[in-house]
Amino acid sequence: MQLQVNYRCDVCENMIELNFEKSLEEKKIECTHCGVVYNFSEEDLLSFDRCYNEFVQKMKEADKQQVS
C-alpha cells in the first residue's frame, strides 16, 4: 500500500502530492512548485514512522473486515 495525500506548502500555498514512504526515506519533503525543502529530525522520523505503521495496520484490518 502506498499512502499519498495532498499537502499545502507553507511558503507558496500550492498543493503538493505527499508520498509518505518516499518522504520518510529521503528525510524531507520538497515542494514541486517553489522548491522549499522541509527536513525532518531523527525524533520526527521515529514518531512519524510509528504513526504511519499504525495507520497502515488499521487500514489493512479495515480492508480485511470489508472482504469478510
N, C-alpha and C positions, 0 to 999 in steps of 0.2 A: 504494500500500500504506500502510495506517495501522497503526502499531505501538502496541499498548496492552498494559500489564502491570499487575498488582496490586502496590501498594507499601504497606508497613506504615508508618503515621505514627509518627514517633519520640516524639510527645507523647501522643496518645490511644491509640496502638497499634491503631487500626482500619485496615482495608484500604481503600485508595482506588484507583480505576482511573486509571492514569497514561497520558496521551496525550502521547507524546514530542514530536510536531510542535507541538502547542499549547503545551506547556511551554517548548520552545525559543523559540518566537515571543514568548511573554509574559515570558520570562526568569525564570520562577518556577514553583513547584508549590504549590498551595493545597489543604489538607486540607478535604474537603467535610463532615467531621464536627465538627472543633474549630476550623477556620478558620486554623490556623497556616500561615504562608507561608514557603516556602523560596526564597530568592533566589539567583541564580547570578552569579558574576563573569564578566567577558568571557573570561578564560582557561578557566574551567569550560565555558562555552558553546562555545568553539572546540574544546576537547577532546571534548566530548560530540557535537558536530556531526560531527567526523571519525569517531568510533566508530560513530555512528548510520548514517552513509552507508556505511561499510564493511560493517556488518551487513546493511543493506538490499540492498547489492550481492550479498553472499553468499547471501541468501535468494532473490534473483532467479535467480542462477546455479543454485542447487539446484532451483528450480522448473522451469527450462529442462531440466535433466538428467532430471527425472521425466517430463516431457512427451515427450522424445525416445525 
